[in-house]
Amino acid sequence: MVDLLRSLNALRAFESTARHESFSIAAEELNVSHSTISKHVKNLEDRLETQLFTRHGNRIELTKEGKMLLPQIVSAFQILRDACDGVIGSNLKTVVNISAEPAISSRWLRKKITAFCSENQKLQVELKPAWTPSNFGDQQFNMVIHFEERVSHLRKNNVKRLFPIDAFPVCSPGLYQDIMKKSGIVDFSSIPLVHDNGREVWRKWYAKFQPKESNWKEGKVYSDLSLAIDAAVDGEGVFLADPVLCDRELKAGSLVILDERLVRCAWYVIVIEENDSSNSAVTQLQRWLLAQQT
């Protein structure tokens, strides 16, 4: 431990001297004597078995080896500073860890959390996307946001519905023109479809509005919502979009509504542990997120 501390002091002396190109200024910065700085640098040179500075009277400059070492030392000290700042910050802030379904994480929740944290400077929220809903206690999660049908194992906790996924057919402007120019009527028996994570959502829509058609069995399936949306934007097919997760594309006009008939696909829910007090940071965040949809 003594050797380690001596090395750290020597590295600090080297970094400060190299930055200021002066033993005297480095001594002032580190609040030690000129001779102490010189001794630390000399000890470091002996330990590395190489010369780090070339002395020209009162002027010094880094050797080739010194120039190689300096950026690595600067980077290492920054890592140490960041680590210490992180510990200090975690002690000053209450941390809420959220496990959330990836689509809502990137397309709705991230911006909401940023806004919440700006209003609540003493709270820190860590968002971790997960395809499978976590159990409380796993990696110390305080909150789970996922599809209602996938959190049955958490039913004994505090479960609140956030918002529903109500989807309707959309497509790119180019594909819209191609579909409508043929007869002015959408032929759901043959239009190209884009699926997100299976064909179940389109099956529901066809069962409700086009029960005699089986076109829902066709089309490309993407396992990721963002990929499916990108495919629809690129004109690959018609996609079932909801106004929350696809808000950006609908407002920008990169996706247009082909048919206003919608089907309810699922509910997003917020789950927190039953024993969280009404004044806890977790409960506060849950109430705030629920208010965003009222």
C-alpha positions in Angstrom: 0.0 0.0 0.0 2.9 2.4 0.8 4.4 1.8 -2.6 1.1 2.4 -4.3 0.5 5.7 -2.5 4.1 6.8 -3.3 3.5 5.9 -7.0 0.2 7.9 -7.1 2.0 10.9 -5.6 4.8 10.6 -8.1 2.3 10.3 -10.9 0.4 13.4 -9.7 3.7 15.3 -9.5 4.6 14.2 -13.0 1.2 15.1 -14.5 1.2 18.6 -12.9 4.8 19.3 -13.9 4.2 18.2 -17.5 1.0 20.2 -17.7 2.6 23.4 -16.4 6.1 22.6 -17.8 7.4 23.8 -14.4 8.4 22.2 -11.1 7.6 25.4 -9.2 4.1 25.8 -10.5 3.4 22.1 -9.9 4.6 22.5 -6.3 2.3 25.4 -5.8 -0.7 23.5 -7.3 -0.1 20.5 -5.1 0.8 22.5 -2.1 4.2 20.9 -1.6 7.8 22.1 -1.9 9.8 22.3 -5.1 12.2 19.7 -3.8 9.3 17.3 -3.1 8.1 17.5 -6.7 11.6 17.0 -8.0 12.0 13.9 -5.7 8.7 12.4 -6.8 9.6 12.8 -10.5 13.0 11.4 -9.9 11.6 8.4 -8.1 9.1 7.8 -10.9 11.9 7.9 -13.5 13.9 5.5 -11.4 11.0 3.2 -11.1 10.3 3.3 -14.9 14.0 3.2 -15.6 13.7 6.0 -18.1 14.0 9.8 -18.2 10.7 11.7 -18.5 12.0 15.3 -18.7 14.9 17.0 -20.3 16.3 19.8 -18.2 17.7 22.9 -19.8 18.6 25.2 -16.9 15.3 26.5 -15.5 13.4 25.1 -18.5 12.1 21.5 -18.8 10.5 19.6 -21.6 9.1 16.1 -21.9 11.2 13.4 -23.5 9.7 11.0 -26.0 8.9 8.6 -23.2 7.3 11.4 -21.1 5.1 12.3 -24.1 4.0 8.7 -24.4 3.2 8.5 -20.7 1.4 11.8 -20.1 -2.0 11.2 -22.0 -2.3 7.8 -20.3 -1.8 9.4 -16.8 -4.3 12.2 -17.6 -6.9 9.7 -18.7 -6.3 7.5 -15.6 -6.7 10.5 -13.2 -10.0 11.5 -15.0 -11.3 7.9 -14.5 -10.5 8.2 -10.8 -12.2 11.6 -10.6 -15.3 10.3 -12.4 -15.5 7.3 -10.1 -15.3 9.5 -7.0 -17.8 11.9 -8.4 -20.2 9.0 -9.1 -20.0 7.8 -5.5 -20.5 11.4 -4.2 -23.5 11.8 -6.5 -25.1 8.6 -5.6 -24.9 9.5 -1.9 -26.6 12.8 -2.6 -29.3 11.5 -4.9 -32.1 8.9 -4.4 -31.7 6.4 -7.2 -34.7 4.7 -8.9 -33.9 1.7 -11.2 -36.5 1.0 -13.9 -36.7 -2.2 -16.0 -38.8 -1.4 -19.1 -39.9 -2.9 -22.3 -37.5 -1.7 -25.1 -40.1 0.0 -27.4 -41.6 2.2 -24.7 -38.1 2.8 -23.2 -36.8 4.4 -26.4 -40.0 6.0 -27.9 -41.7 7.4 -24.8 -40.1 6.8 -21.5 -36.6 8.2 -22.0 -37.9 11.7 -22.7 -40.4 11.6 -19.8 -37.6 10.5 -17.4 -35.4 13.4 -18.6 -38.3 15.8 -17.9 -39.0 14.3 -14.5 -35.3 14.5 -13.4 -35.1 18.1 -14.5 -38.0 18.9 -12.1 -36.6 16.7 -9.3 -32.8 17.4 -9.1 -32.4 15.1 -6.0 -33.7 12.0 -7.8 -31.6 9.9 -10.3 -33.5 7.5 -12.6 -31.6 4.6 -14.3 -33.5 3.1 -17.2 -32.7 -0.4 -18.4 -34.6 -1.9 -21.3 -35.5 -5.6 -21.0 -37.5 -7.9 -23.3 -38.6 -10.0 -20.3 -40.1 -8.2 -17.2 -37.8 -8.4 -14.2 -38.6 -9.6 -10.7 -38.1 -7.1 -7.9 -34.8 -7.8 -6.3 -33.2 -8.7 -9.7 -30.4 -6.1 -10.0 -32.2 -4.0 -7.4 -35.0 -2.8 -9.7 -37.6 -0.5 -8.1 -40.1 -0.3 -11.0 -41.1 -2.4 -13.9 -42.9 -1.0 -17.0 -44.1 -3.6 -19.5 -47.1 -5.2 -21.2 -49.9 -6.1 -18.8 -50.1 -9.7 -20.0 -46.4 -10.2 -19.2 -46.3 -9.2 -15.6 -48.6 -11.8 -14.1 -45.8 -12.9 -11.8 -45.9 -9.4 -10.3 -49.7 -9.2 -9.6 -49.3 -9.1 -5.8 -47.5 -5.7 -6.2 -48.8 -2.2 -6.9 -49.9 -2.4 -10.6 -51.2 0.6 -12.4 -52.3 0.8 -16.1 -50.2 3.5 -17.9 -51.8 3.7 -21.4 -53.2 1.3 -24.0 -51.8 0.4 -27.4 -54.6 1.2 -29.9 -53.3 0.5 -33.4 -54.5 1.4 -36.9 -53.1 0.8 -40.4 -50.4 3.2 -41.6 -47.9 3.2 -44.4 -45.4 5.5 -46.2 -46.8 8.3 -48.4 -45.4 6.5 -51.5 -47.1 3.2 -50.7 -50.3 5.0 -49.9 -50.4 6.5 -53.4 -49.7 3.1 -54.9 -52.5 1.5 -53.0 -55.1 4.2 -53.6 -54.4 4.9 -57.3 -55.6 1.5 -58.4 -59.2 1.9 -57.3 -59.3 4.4 -54.5 -60.2 1.7 -52.1 -57.9 -0.3 -49.9 -57.9 -4.0 -50.8 -57.0 -5.6 -47.5 -57.0 -9.0 -49.2 -53.7 -8.3 -50.9 -51.9 -5.3 -49.4 -48.3 -5.9 -48.2 -48.1 -6.1 -44.4 -45.3 -5.4 -41.9 -45.5 -7.3 -38.6 -43.9 -6.4 -35.2 -42.9 -9.4 -33.1 -45.3 -11.9 -34.6 -48.6 -11.8 -36.5 -51.0 -11.6 -33.6 -51.8 -7.9 -33.8 -52.7 -8.0 -37.5 -54.7 -11.2 -36.8 -56.8 -9.3 -34.2 -57.4 -6.4 -36.6 -58.5 -8.7 -39.5 -60.7 -10.7 -37.1 -62.5 -7.5 -36.1 -62.7 -5.7 -39.4 -62.0 -8.1 -42.3 -63.0 -11.5 -40.8 -63.2 -13.2 -44.3 -59.7 -12.3 -45.2 -56.5 -14.2 -44.3 -53.9 -11.7 -45.6 -52.7 -11.3 -42.0 -50.8 -14.5 -42.5 -48.6 -12.8 -45.1 -45.9 -10.2 -44.8 -42.5 -9.8 -43.2 -42.1 -10.2 -39.4 -39.6 -8.0 -37.5 -38.7 -8.9 -33.9 -38.0 -5.3 -33.0 -40.6 -2.5 -33.1 -38.1 0.1 -34.3 -37.2 -2.2 -37.3 -40.8 -2.7 -38.1 -41.5 1.1 -38.1 -38.4 1.7 -40.2 -39.6 -0.9 -42.7 -43.0 0.8 -42.9 -41.4 4.2 -43.4 -39.3 2.8 -46.2 -42.5 1.5 -47.9 -42.1 -2.2 -47.3 -45.7 -2.6 -46.2 -48.7 -1.5 -44.1 -48.0 -1.4 -40.3 -50.3 -1.2 -37.3 -49.2 1.9 -35.5 -50.4 3.6 -32.3 -50.3 7.4 -31.8 -48.0 7.2 -28.8 -45.1 5.1 -29.9 -45.3 6.2 -33.5 -46.0 9.9 -32.6 -42.8 11.2 -34.3 -43.4 9.5 -37.6 -47.1 10.4 -37.7 -46.4 14.1 -37.0 -43.5 14.2 -39.5 -45.7 12.6 -42.2 -43.3 9.8 -42.8 -46.2 7.5 -41.9 -49.8 8.3 -43.0 -53.1 6.8 -41.9 -54.5 4.3 -44.4 -57.5 3.3 -42.3 -58.8 4.8 -39.1 -60.3 1.6 -37.7 -58.2 0.6 -34.7 -57.8 -2.4 -32.5 -56.6 -2.6 -28.9 -53.4 -4.6 -28.8 -52.2 -4.3 -25.2 -51.8 -2.2 -22.1 -48.6 -0.9 -20.7 -48.5 -1.0 -16.9 -46.3 0.4 -14.2 -45.5 -2.0 -11.3 -43.8 -1.0 -8.0 -43.5 -3.0 -4.9 -46.5 -3.1 -2.6 -44.5 -2.0 0.4 -43.4 1.3 -1.2 -44.6 4.2 0.9 -46.8 6.9 -0.6 -44.0 9.4 -0.1 -41.2 7.3 -1.6 -39.3 8.4 -4.8 -40.6 5.4 -6.6 -44.2 6.2 -5.8 -43.6 9.8 -6.7 -42.3 8.8 -10.1 -45.2 6.3 -10.7 -47.7 9.1 -10.0 -45.9 11.5 -12.3 -45.7 9.1 -15.2 -49.4 8.2 -14.8 -50.3 11.9 -14.9 -48.6 12.3 -18.3 -51.4 10.4 -19.9 -54.3 12.1 -18.3 
